[in-house]
Amino acid sequence: MLRVTVIRFRTLRWRRLACFPSMPCVLIPYRKALFPACSAPLPPARCPYAKMAAPGGSSGRRLVQYVVLRGDLQREPLSWPLGALVAQACHAALAAVHAHYGQADTGAYLAEGGSMRTVVLEALDECALTTLAETLKQHSIDHKVWIEQPENIATCIALRPYPKEEVHQHLKKFRLLK
């Protein structure tokens, strides 16, 4: 039996037909007929995530991307606006995913779509951030230190997506960013 799902993409409504590993995935505009009367049928597109691991990994591990942001940037005397801090975290997270895109955990994390888990923690100052970077490097944990230019200030560290149990012990001393 063919599964039909109506989805919204921006302002257009689409029908997604049979998007699972054993069947091709086809998106057609909602307003067009389900089976258009034309001589050439629509070519089936493969579902882009069909070959990737199931969300959370095959062993039930929960993938998490940790982002550690300097908390002193929002306090006096620096007093960065909230938008600038959020931008630093976004830049670091995207750079970490981009740098380690070939990792299986990164692909599985991206395949989770809307259920991706990201944890944003606070480092007290630049010294705490650089100490964390050294610790991660010593334990061969993939990460990206984001350095704001032209100020040349380390503002954030983002790890590539990892199973929580593999990296949590290195991040226990940091609190959630408030």
Secondary structure by P-SEA (a helix, b strand, c coil): cbbbbbbbcccbbbbbccccccbbbbbccccccccccccccccccccccccccccccccbbbbbbbbbbbcccccccccccaaaaaaaaaaaaaaaaaaacccaaaaaaaaccccbbbbbbbbccaaaaaaaaaaaaaabbbbbbbbccccccccccccccccccccccccccccccc
